[in-house]
Amino acid sequence: KYSDGSSTLDEIAAKARQLGYEWVVVCDHSQSLKVAGGLDLAELQKKQAAIKAFNDRSRDVKLLCGAEVEIAVDGRLDYPDEVLASLDVVVAAVHTGFRQSKEVQTQRLLKAINNPYVHAIAHPTGRLLGEREAYALDLEAVIAAAAQTGTFLEINAYYRRLDLNDLHCRAAAERGVRFVVGSDAHMLEQMEFLELGVGVARRGWLTREQVINTLNYSELMAVLSRKKELLARYQ
């Protein structure tokens, strides 16, 4: 219940237990996405404190404090780096400015991918099935950058997105990219959408080693810390 979600942290954790999950990343929209109730810095700090308090008393499910951070047309991220550094997980996303040229849109994503605090790119092509085509994008360049920097690409499991699709997954996997399956849940029942994303991953011939959802909590935290180390090799 922070941006456009409808459930409390305790409700999310209870649903995670029911589904057999060890951890859940709780992402809310960032401050510029007002239409979705994006969190300003003060609201984000309150969320961070609430998640810390939950984890301090939880004996099983762990919640990770994340943000779905808006990527501006010029590639700037909606929170400064010092704020991104304080988050467990940073997912960068495009929700506006879909009509940019292929070159502008590609550079927009590449700048986000090359930010050392960005762990993943959400719904990378921006499509909405039956409503909006994917935006113009050099997906090969995005895949190459994700592979080089250790940035995960999302398989968004919301039934109107399914983005990346199976062919994209296969192409990215061949370059060494790893993936995260995101439910895009805005209410508890939608956490079950994850199965749709798993279906996409299977059609893309992905293995469990290529999908970070399969990691336990300790393994996940170790993997999340590696991007900055990998990126430093190329700078």
Sine and cosine of phi, psi and omega as CSV:
sin_phi,cos_phi,sin_psi,cos_psi,sin_omega,cos_omega
0.00,0.00,0.78,0.62,-0.01,-1.00
-0.92,-0.39,-0.86,0.52,0.08,-1.00
-0.98,-0.19,-0.99,-0.16,0.00,-1.00
-0.95,-0.32,0.36,0.93,0.10,-0.99
-0.99,0.10,0.24,-0.97,-0.08,-1.00
-0.81,-0.58,0.18,0.98,-0.11,-0.99
-0.81,-0.59,0.46,-0.89,0.05,-1.00
-0.99,0.13,0.22,-0.97,0.04,-1.00
-0.88,0.48,-0.66,0.75,0.01,-1.00
-0.90,0.43,-0.61,0.79,0.04,-1.00
-0.92,0.39,-0.65,0.76,0.04,-1.00
-0.88,0.47,-0.70,0.72,0.00,-1.00
-0.90,0.43,-0.64,0.77,0.02,-1.00
-0.89,0.45,-0.65,0.76,0.05,-1.00
-0.91,0.40,-0.62,0.79,0.05,-1.00
-0.88,0.48,-0.67,0.75,0.04,-1.00
-0.87,0.49,-0.69,0.72,0.00,-1.00
-0.86,0.50,-0.61,0.79,-0.03,-1.00
-1.00,0.07,-0.11,0.99,0.02,-1.00
0.99,0.13,0.43,0.90,-0.02,-1.00
-1.00,0.02,0.58,-0.82,0.07,-1.00
-1.00,0.00,-0.47,0.88,-0.04,-1.00
-0.51,-0.86,0.39,-0.92,0.06,-1.00
-0.64,-0.77,0.71,-0.70,0.13,-0.99
-1.00,-0.02,0.84,-0.55,0.00,-1.00
-0.98,-0.20,0.97,-0.26,-0.03,-1.00
-0.94,-0.33,0.70,-0.71,0.13,-0.99
-0.85,-0.53,0.38,-0.92,0.01,-1.00
-0.92,0.40,0.40,-0.91,-0.02,-1.00
-1.00,-0.01,0.08,-1.00,-0.30,-0.95
-0.88,0.47,-0.53,0.85,-0.07,-1.00
-0.97,0.23,-0.31,0.95,-0.02,-1.00
-1.00,0.05,0.95,0.32,-0.10,-1.00
-0.88,0.47,-0.55,0.84,-0.03,-1.00
-0.88,0.48,-0.42,0.91,0.00,-1.00
-0.96,-0.28,0.24,0.97,0.03,-1.00
0.94,0.35,0.57,0.82,-0.04,-1.00
-0.78,0.62,0.61,-0.80,-0.11,-0.99
-0.99,0.14,0.75,-0.66,0.18,-0.98
-0.99,0.17,0.01,-1.00,-0.13,-0.99
-0.90,0.44,-0.63,0.78,0.00,-1.00
-0.91,0.42,-0.67,0.74,0.02,-1.00
-0.92,0.40,-0.61,0.80,0.03,-1.00
-0.90,0.44,-0.65,0.76,0.02,-1.00
-0.89,0.45,-0.62,0.78,0.05,-1.00
-0.90,0.45,-0.65,0.76,0.04,-1.00
-0.90,0.44,-0.69,0.72,0.03,-1.00
-0.86,0.51,-0.68,0.73,0.00,-1.00
-0.91,0.41,-0.63,0.77,0.00,-1.00
-0.91,0.40,-0.64,0.77,0.02,-1.00
-0.93,0.37,-0.63,0.77,0.06,-1.00
-0.88,0.48,-0.69,0.72,0.01,-1.00
-0.89,0.45,-0.65,0.76,0.04,-1.00
-0.88,0.47,-0.75,0.66,-0.05,-1.00
-0.90,0.44,-0.53,0.85,0.01,-1.00
-0.90,0.43,-0.46,0.89,-0.03,-1.00
-0.96,-0.29,-0.15,0.99,-0.03,-1.00
-0.99,0.12,0.72,-0.70,0.01,-1.00
-0.98,-0.17,-0.08,1.00,-0.01,-1.00
-0.71,-0.70,-0.99,0.15,-0.06,-1.00
-0.92,0.40,0.72,-0.69,0.10,-1.00
-0.95,-0.32,0.67,-0.74,0.09,-1.00
-0.96,-0.27,0.70,-0.71,0.07,-1.00
-0.96,-0.27,0.70,-0.71,0.00,-1.00
-1.00,0.08,0.92,-0.39,0.00,-1.00
-0.84,-0.55,0.12,-0.99,0.10,-1.00
-0.60,-0.80,0.65,-0.76,0.15,-0.99
-1.00,-0.09,0.99,-0.11,-0.22,-0.98
-1.00,-0.03,0.79,-0.61,-0.03,-1.00
-0.93,0.37,0.67,-0.74,0.10,-1.00
-0.99,-0.17,0.89,-0.45,0.04,-1.00
-0.93,0.38,0.24,-0.97,-0.03,-1.00
-0.85,0.52,-0.55,0.84,0.00,-1.00
-1.00,0.05,0.11,0.99,0.05,-1.00
1.00,-0.04,-0.11,0.99,0.04,-1.00
-0.93,0.37,0.53,-0.85,0.04,-1.00
-0.99,-0.11,0.42,-0.91,-0.19,-0.98
-0.97,0.26,-0.28,0.96,0.11,-0.99
-0.86,-0.51,0.53,-0.85,0.06,-1.00
-0.93,0.37,0.32,-0.95,-0.08,-1.00
-0.85,0.53,-0.58,0.81,-0.03,-1.00
-0.91,0.41,-0.49,0.87,0.08,-1.00
-0.97,0.25,-0.69,0.72,0.04,-1.00
-0.84,0.54,-0.63,0.78,-0.03,-1.00
-0.91,0.43,-0.38,0.92,-0.04,-1.00
-1.00,0.08,-0.12,0.99,-0.05,-1.00
-1.00,-0.05,0.49,-0.87,0.08,-1.00
-0.94,0.34,-0.65,0.76,-0.06,-1.00
-0.64,-0.77,0.73,-0.68,0.07,-1.00
-0.88,-0.48,0.87,-0.49,0.06,-1.00
-0.92,-0.40,0.85,-0.53,-0.01,-1.00
-0.99,-0.13,0.58,-0.81,-0.12,-0.99
-0.48,-0.88,0.40,-0.92,0.10,-1.00
-0.94,-0.34,0.83,-0.56,0.07,-1.00
-0.80,-0.59,-0.05,1.00,-0.01,-1.00
-0.63,-0.78,0.21,-0.98,0.07,-1.00
0.91,0.40,0.70,0.72,-0.07,-1.00
-0.96,0.28,-0.29,0.96,-0.13,-0.99
-0.99,-0.10,0.31,0.95,0.05,-1.00
-0.93,0.37,0.34,-0.94,0.05,-1.00
-0.91,0.41,0.29,-0.96,0.03,-1.00
-0.84,0.54,-0.67,0.74,-0.03,-1.00
-0.91,0.42,-0.72,0.70,-0.02,-1.00
-0.91,0.41,-0.71,0.71,-0.03,-1.00
-0.90,0.43,-0.63,0.78,0.01,-1.00
-0.91,0.41,-0.73,0.69,0.02,-1.00
-0.89,0.45,-0.55,0.84,0.05,-1.00
-0.85,0.53,-0.75,0.67,0.00,-1.00
-0.96,0.29,-0.60,0.80,-0.02,-1.00
-0.89,0.45,-0.62,0.79,0.04,-1.00
-0.89,0.46,-0.65,0.76,0.03,-1.00
-0.92,0.40,-0.68,0.73,-0.01,-1.00
-0.87,0.49,-0.59,0.81,-0.04,-1.00
-1.00,0.10,0.03,1.00,0.13,-0.99
-0.98,0.20,0.81,-0.59,-0.09,-1.00
-0.91,0.42,-0.25,0.97,-0.03,-1.00
-0.99,-0.13,-0.11,0.99,0.00,-1.00
-1.00,0.04,0.86,-0.51,-0.01,-1.00
-1.00,0.00,-0.53,0.85,-0.13,-0.99
-0.49,-0.87,0.41,-0.91,0.12,-0.99
-0.94,-0.33,0.84,-0.55,-0.03,-1.00
-0.99,0.13,0.52,-0.86,0.04,-1.00
0.40,0.92,0.95,0.30,-0.24,-0.97
-0.87,0.49,-0.47,0.88,-0.05,-1.00
-0.99,-0.13,-0.21,0.98,0.10,-1.00
0.98,0.21,0.15,0.99,-0.07,-1.00
-0.96,0.27,0.48,-0.88,0.21,-0.98
-0.80,-0.60,0.91,-0.41,-0.11,-0.99
-0.86,0.51,0.77,-0.64,0.00,-1.00
0.98,0.19,-0.01,1.00,-0.06,-1.00
-0.73,-0.68,-0.71,0.70,-0.12,-0.99
-0.60,-0.80,0.76,-0.65,0.09,-1.00
-0.95,0.30,0.31,-0.95,0.11,-0.99
-0.87,0.50,0.57,-0.82,0.04,-1.00
-0.97,0.24,0.33,-0.95,0.01,-1.00
-0.88,0.47,0.80,-0.61,-0.13,-0.99
-0.32,-0.95,0.66,-0.75,0.16,-0.99
-1.00,0.06,1.00,0.06,-0.10,-1.00
-0.92,0.40,-0.50,0.86,0.04,-1.00
-0.88,0.47,-0.64,0.77,0.03,-1.00
-0.92,0.39,-0.63,0.78,0.03,-1.00
-0.90,0.43,-0.70,0.72,0.02,-1.00
-0.88,0.47,-0.70,0.71,0.00,-1.00
-0.88,0.48,-0.68,0.74,0.00,-1.00
-0.93,0.38,-0.64,0.77,0.03,-1.00
-0.89,0.46,-0.65,0.76,0.02,-1.00
-0.91,0.42,-0.68,0.74,-0.06,-1.00
-0.93,0.36,-0.59,0.81,-0.10,-1.00
-0.99,-0.11,-0.12,0.99,-0.05,-1.00
0.96,0.28,0.45,0.89,0.03,-1.00
-1.00,0.04,0.74,-0.67,0.01,-1.00
-0.98,0.20,0.54,-0.84,0.16,-0.99
-0.96,-0.30,0.67,-0.74,-0.05,-1.00
-1.00,0.09,0.63,-0.78,0.33,-0.94
-0.98,-0.19,0.99,-0.16,-0.04,-1.00
-0.98,0.21,0.86,-0.52,-0.17,-0.99
-1.00,0.00,-0.01,1.00,0.06,-1.00
-0.87,0.49,0.72,-0.69,-0.19,-0.98
-0.90,0.43,-0.30,0.95,0.05,-1.00
-1.00,-0.08,-0.03,1.00,0.05,-1.00
-0.93,-0.36,-0.92,0.39,-0.10,-1.00
0.69,0.72,0.85,0.53,-0.16,-0.99
-0.72,-0.69,0.91,-0.41,0.17,0.99
-0.93,0.37,0.38,-0.93,0.13,-0.99
-1.00,-0.05,0.00,-1.00,-0.10,-1.00
-0.91,0.43,-0.61,0.80,0.01,-1.00
-0.92,0.38,-0.65,0.76,0.07,-1.00
-0.88,0.48,-0.67,0.74,0.00,-1.00
-0.86,0.51,-0.71,0.71,-0.02,-1.00
-0.89,0.46,-0.70,0.71,-0.01,-1.00
-0.89,0.45,-0.67,0.74,-0.01,-1.00
-0.94,0.34,-0.62,0.78,0.01,-1.00
-0.89,0.46,-0.59,0.81,0.01,-1.00
-0.91,0.42,-0.36,0.93,0.04,-1.00
-1.00,-0.06,-0.04,1.00,0.04,-1.00
1.00,-0.08,0.19,0.98,0.02,-1.00
-0.95,0.32,0.56,-0.83,0.16,-0.99
-0.95,-0.31,0.34,-0.94,-0.20,-0.98
-0.79,-0.61,0.40,-0.92,0.20,-0.98
-0.81,-0.58,0.73,-0.68,0.08,-1.00
-1.00,-0.05,0.88,-0.48,-0.02,-1.00
-0.94,-0.33,0.72,-0.69,-0.02,-1.00
-0.97,0.25,-0.39,0.92,-0.12,-0.99
0.84,0.54,0.52,0.86,-0.07,-1.00
-0.94,0.33,0.75,-0.66,0.13,-0.99
-0.92,-0.39,-0.07,1.00,0.11,-0.99
-0.50,-0.87,0.29,-0.96,-0.17,-0.99
-0.83,0.56,-0.71,0.71,-0.07,-1.00
-0.87,0.49,-0.48,0.87,-0.06,-1.00
-0.96,0.29,-0.20,0.98,0.11,-0.99
-0.87,0.49,-0.40,0.92,0.01,-1.00
-0.97,0.25,-0.18,0.98,0.08,-1.00
-0.87,0.49,-0.32,0.95,-0.06,-1.00
-0.79,0.61,-0.54,0.84,0.00,-1.00
-0.87,0.49,-0.55,0.83,0.02,-1.00
-0.91,0.41,-0.63,0.77,0.04,-1.00
-0.93,0.38,-0.59,0.81,0.07,-1.00
-0.89,0.46,-0.61,0.79,0.05,-1.00
-0.88,0.47,-0.66,0.75,0.06,-1.00
-0.88,0.47,-0.71,0.70,0.00,-1.00
-0.86,0.51,-0.66,0.75,0.00,-1.00
-0.92,0.39,-0.64,0.77,0.04,-1.00
-0.92,0.39,-0.43,0.90,0.07,-1.00
-1.00,0.06,0.12,0.99,0.05,-1.00
0.90,0.43,0.48,0.88,0.02,-1.00
-0.97,0.24,0.52,-0.85,0.09,-1.00
-0.98,-0.20,0.25,-0.97,0.00,-1.00
-0.87,0.49,-0.51,0.86,-0.01,-1.00
-0.93,0.37,-0.33,0.94,-0.03,-1.00
-1.00,-0.05,-0.08,1.00,-0.07,-1.00
-0.86,-0.51,0.89,-0.46,-0.16,-0.99
-0.96,0.28,-0.24,0.97,0.09,-1.00
-0.85,0.52,-0.38,0.92,-0.05,-1.00
-0.98,0.18,-0.14,0.99,-0.04,-1.00
-0.98,0.21,0.52,-0.85,0.17,-0.98
-0.98,0.20,0.09,-1.00,-0.13,-0.99
-0.86,0.51,-0.72,0.70,-0.02,-1.00
-0.90,0.43,-0.67,0.74,0.03,-1.00
-0.89,0.45,-0.66,0.75,0.00,-1.00
-0.88,0.48,-0.75,0.67,-0.03,-1.00
-0.88,0.48,-0.58,0.81,0.04,-1.00
-0.92,0.40,-0.68,0.73,-0.01,-1.00
-0.91,0.41,-0.63,0.77,-0.02,-1.00
-0.90,0.44,-0.42,0.91,-0.04,-1.00
-0.99,0.11,-0.13,0.99,-0.17,-0.99
-1.00,0.05,-0.30,0.95,-0.12,-0.99
-0.88,0.48,-0.72,0.69,-0.03,-1.00
-0.86,0.51,-0.61,0.79,0.01,-1.00
-0.91,0.41,-0.69,0.73,-0.02,-1.00
-0.92,0.39,-0.68,0.73,-0.04,-1.00
-0.90,0.44,-0.56,0.83,-0.03,-1.00
-0.88,0.47,-0.43,0.90,-0.01,-1.00
-0.94,0.35,-0.39,0.92,-0.10,-1.00
-0.96,-0.30,0.15,0.99,-0.03,-1.00
-0.87,-0.49,0.00,0.00,0.00,0.00
